């Protein structure tokens, strides 16, 4: 019987894509960009997303992009090609909206309410400390977690087993006493396997799982976790 449930955060408890899109829409509205021009917005956001992914990967890979602020500024710069000060203002506005909003995955609030008095709850997430902690606070769920491990704070990213081991130490439990729930077969599945922790794959997009990957459980709705743990 599990004593703790550890969750990934983005696209497991919180819908990361919705957080991004809504923050960007509000940013553009504040700065009078693409207001009521759906086609221009779509073209902008598609191009921005490509640049953002490239700069983010450079950042997490230890390249010349050193901060999340630079990731955003460079993404706006490469997309809009306007004055540097304007790109900085957009970045600050976007980051403020992003960090202070929380859009839950369907069923997340209900499952956390069901579990919070029955299990110790934890989080292991690859992300920026400010964004992860503020969004948990915005969603009014920050206080229910006994352990929160963020790659930006500990300097280790999933699937490295060391961030899982830190969580176990924090929870004062062994690897066989916890269940890890996540949406990534790369970071979450392999991190759990590396740590010999049972893994529940939240297959939110109902993708076909490669036959060589064998999560202990697989769900398409977070509410199915009740059946997984026998509630």
Backbone torsions as a table, in degrees:
resi	resn	phi	psi	omega
1	UNK	NA	133.1	-178.2
2	UNK	-74.6	143.3	175.3
3	UNK	-102.9	-17.9	-179.7
4	UNK	-144.8	148.9	172.5
5	UNK	-118.7	122.5	179.0
6	UNK	-108.7	132.5	-177.5
7	UNK	-113.6	144.4	157.7
8	UNK	-69.0	162.8	-178.2
9	UNK	-103.0	-64.2	-172.8
10	UNK	-73.1	127.7	-177.5
11	UNK	63.3	18.9	168.2
12	UNK	-121.2	-60.8	173.7
13	UNK	-95.2	-39.4	-178.2
14	UNK	-114.0	137.1	178.2
15	UNK	-80.0	100.6	-174.6
16	UNK	-63.9	-41.7	-177.5
17	UNK	-62.1	-41.9	178.7
18	UNK	-65.7	-40.5	177.1
19	UNK	-57.8	-44.0	-179.8
20	UNK	-64.2	-52.1	-174.1
21	UNK	-64.0	-44.5	-178.8
22	UNK	-66.9	-38.0	177.2
23	UNK	-64.2	-39.0	-179.5
24	UNK	-70.9	-39.9	178.4
25	UNK	-61.6	-43.0	179.8
26	UNK	-67.4	-36.8	177.8
27	UNK	-63.4	-48.2	-179.8
28	UNK	-63.3	-38.5	178.7
29	UNK	-64.1	-42.7	-179.9
30	UNK	-62.8	-31.7	-176.1
31	UNK	-106.9	17.1	175.0
32	UNK	56.0	44.2	176.4
33	UNK	-108.3	125.9	172.4
34	UNK	57.3	30.0	-180.0
35	UNK	-64.4	119.4	179.7
36	UNK	64.0	13.6	176.0
37	UNK	-109.5	87.9	-172.3
38	UNK	-63.7	-40.9	-178.6
39	UNK	-65.6	-44.4	179.0
40	UNK	-64.3	-39.5	176.7
41	UNK	-60.1	-46.1	-177.9
42	UNK	-62.9	-42.7	178.7
43	UNK	-64.3	-44.0	178.8
44	UNK	-60.8	-49.7	-173.6
45	UNK	-67.5	-35.0	176.9
46	UNK	-63.3	-44.3	-180.0
47	UNK	-69.6	-42.9	178.6
48	UNK	-57.8	-44.4	-177.2
49	UNK	-59.9	-38.6	178.3
50	UNK	-64.8	-46.9	178.2
51	UNK	-64.8	-40.1	-178.8
52	UNK	-62.6	-42.3	178.7
53	UNK	-62.7	-43.0	-178.9
54	UNK	-63.0	-46.6	-179.1
55	UNK	-70.7	-34.5	176.8
56	UNK	-63.5	-44.5	179.8
57	UNK	-64.4	-35.9	175.1
58	UNK	-62.9	-42.5	-179.5
59	UNK	-63.4	-52.6	-176.7
60	UNK	-71.9	-20.2	178.5
61	UNK	-87.5	3.9	177.8
62	UNK	78.6	27.2	-179.6
63	UNK	-81.8	-156.2	-176.6
64	UNK	-76.8	-15.1	175.4
65	UNK	-82.5	117.0	-167.7
66	UNK	-105.9	-17.4	-176.8
67	UNK	-138.8	161.6	176.3
68	UNK	-66.5	-29.8	176.1
69	UNK	-61.5	-40.3	177.3
70	UNK	-68.0	-39.5	176.6
71	UNK	-54.2	-48.3	-177.2
72	UNK	-70.5	-46.5	-179.2
73	UNK	-60.2	-44.2	-179.4
74	UNK	-66.7	-33.4	179.3
75	UNK	-68.5	-43.9	175.6
76	UNK	-64.8	-41.6	-179.9
77	UNK	-59.7	-48.9	-176.0
78	UNK	-69.6	-23.7	-179.8
79	UNK	-87.9	-46.8	-171.8
80	UNK	-97.1	-30.9	178.3
81	UNK	55.5	48.2	176.5
82	UNK	-112.5	-159.8	-176.2
83	UNK	-71.5	146.9	-176.8
84	UNK	-58.7	-39.6	-179.5
85	UNK	-62.2	-38.2	178.9
86	UNK	-65.4	-41.7	178.0
87	UNK	-62.3	-38.0	179.4
88	UNK	-66.8	-41.0	178.6
89	UNK	-63.9	-42.7	177.8
90	UNK	-61.4	-42.9	-178.8
91	UNK	-62.2	-44.5	-179.5
92	UNK	-64.8	-42.1	179.6
93	UNK	-64.4	-47.6	-179.5
94	UNK	-59.3	-47.9	-175.5
95	UNK	-63.3	-37.9	178.2
96	UNK	-64.1	-46.3	178.2
97	UNK	-63.9	-44.0	-177.5
98	UNK	-61.8	-46.4	-175.6
99	UNK	-69.2	-24.8	-173.4
100	UNK	-108.2	25.5	176.3
101	UNK	-129.6	153.1	179.5
102	UNK	-145.0	113.6	177.2
103	UNK	-115.0	111.0	-173.4
104	UNK	-75.6	149.5	164.4
105	UNK	-65.7	148.0	-179.2
106	UNK	-58.8	128.1	178.7
107	UNK	90.6	-9.6	-175.3
108	UNK	-63.5	-47.1	-178.3
109	UNK	-63.2	-41.0	-179.0
110	UNK	-65.7	-41.0	-177.0
111	UNK	-70.9	-36.6	177.8
112	UNK	-66.8	-38.9	177.1
113	UNK	-62.8	-39.6	-179.8
114	UNK	-69.9	-33.3	-172.2
115	UNK	-92.3	-23.5	-166.0
116	UNK	-62.4	-27.8	179.8
117	UNK	-98.3	0.0	-176.8
118	UNK	-113.0	-24.2	-177.6
119	UNK	-136.3	153.9	165.0
120	UNK	-73.9	134.6	-177.2
121	UNK	-111.1	141.4	179.3
122	UNK	-138.3	167.4	175.9
123	UNK	-134.1	137.4	168.3
124	UNK	-127.6	117.8	-173.7
125	UNK	-139.7	139.6	168.9
126	UNK	-87.0	114.0	-178.6
127	UNK	178.4	-177.2	179.5
128	UNK	-89.2	131.0	-174.4
129	UNK	-52.9	-50.1	-176.3
130	UNK	-58.1	-46.5	-177.7
131	UNK	-66.4	-45.1	-175.6
132	UNK	-65.8	-45.6	-177.7
133	UNK	-70.5	-41.1	-179.4
134	UNK	-67.1	-37.1	179.8
135	UNK	-69.9	-33.8	173.5
136	UNK	-63.5	-39.7	178.0
137	UNK	-68.6	-39.6	178.8
138	UNK	-62.4	-33.2	179.0
139	UNK	-85.4	-0.4	178.5
140	UNK	60.2	37.2	178.2
141	UNK	-124.3	1.8	-174.9
142	UNK	-55.8	-44.6	-171.2
143	UNK	-73.5	-13.0	-176.2
144	UNK	-83.9	-8.8	-177.7
145	UNK	-95.2	128.2	179.2
146	UNK	-78.6	-28.9	-178.0
147	UNK	-139.6	133.3	176.3
148	UNK	-131.8	112.2	178.9
149	UNK	-109.7	119.8	-176.9
150	UNK	-120.7	127.7	-175.4
151	UNK	-55.2	-37.8	-179.2
152	UNK	-62.1	-28.5	-178.4
153	UNK	-88.8	-38.4	-174.6
154	UNK	-96.4	-9.9	177.6
155	UNK	75.1	20.3	-179.7
156	UNK	-137.7	135.4	-178.8
157	UNK	-111.8	145.9	167.7
158	UNK	-58.5	142.3	14.4
159	UNK	-93.9	16.1	177.4
160	UNK	-57.9	126.4	-174.3
161	UNK	-68.0	-17.0	-177.2
162	UNK	-64.9	-32.1	178.5
163	UNK	-72.1	-28.3	174.5
164	UNK	-72.1	-39.8	178.5
165	UNK	-64.2	-36.4	175.7
166	UNK	-62.1	-39.9	178.9
167	UNK	-64.6	-42.5	179.3
168	UNK	-62.8	-41.2	177.6
169	UNK	-63.2	-42.1	-180.0
170	UNK	-62.7	-39.5	-179.3
171	UNK	-83.8	-12.4	-177.8
172	UNK	59.1	46.3	179.8
173	UNK	-133.4	161.9	175.5
174	UNK	-89.8	166.9	-177.5
175	UNK	-63.1	-26.6	-178.4
176	UNK	-85.7	0.9	-179.9
177	UNK	-103.2	2.9	-177.0
178	UNK	-128.0	156.1	172.7
179	UNK	-119.8	132.4	177.4
180	UNK	-107.2	133.5	-176.6
181	UNK	-119.3	126.1	179.5
182	UNK	-158.8	167.9	-175.0
183	UNK	-104.9	-3.8	-174.6
184	UNK	-107.5	123.5	175.0
185	UNK	-74.4	-23.2	178.6
186	UNK	-79.2	-60.8	-173.5
187	UNK	-82.0	-46.2	-172.4
188	UNK	-79.8	-50.5	-179.4
189	UNK	-60.8	-52.0	-176.6
190	UNK	-67.6	-33.4	176.1
191	UNK	-63.7	-42.8	178.3
192	UNK	-66.2	-43.5	178.7
193	UNK	-61.9	-44.0	178.8
194	UNK	-59.6	-27.1	-176.3
195	UNK	-101.5	1.1	-177.6
196	UNK	57.0	45.1	178.1
197	UNK	-113.0	138.4	176.6
198	UNK	-61.5	137.9	-175.5
199	UNK	-123.1	132.1	172.5
200	UNK	-108.9	115.8	-178.7
201	UNK	-85.3	116.0	175.1
202	UNK	-84.8	93.6	-175.0
203	UNK	-87.2	72.6	-171.0
204	UNK	-66.9	-21.0	-179.5
205	UNK	-110.8	9.0	178.2
206	UNK	50.4	48.9	178.2
207	UNK	-81.8	160.7	176.6
208	UNK	-80.5	124.1	-177.1
209	UNK	-84.4	128.6	176.8
210	UNK	-53.1	141.7	-173.5
211	UNK	-64.7	-21.9	-179.0
212	UNK	-83.6	-6.0	176.6
213	UNK	-102.2	129.2	-173.1
214	UNK	-133.1	78.7	175.0
215	UNK	-63.5	151.0	-179.7
216	UNK	-64.3	-35.9	178.5
217	UNK	-141.5	156.8	175.0
218	UNK	-140.6	131.7	-179.8
219	UNK	-131.3	155.3	174.6
220	UNK	-111.0	-9.2	176.7
221	UNK	-134.4	137.7	179.8
222	UNK	-61.9	-27.7	179.8
223	UNK	-65.3	-20.4	176.9
224	UNK	-68.0	-13.2	178.0
225	UNK	-61.4	-27.8	177.6
226	UNK	-59.7	-41.2	178.4
227	UNK	-70.0	-36.8	-179.6
228	UNK	-59.4	-43.4	-176.8
229	UNK	-95.6	-0.9	174.3
230	UNK	82.0	30.9	175.8
231	UNK	-90.9	NA	NA
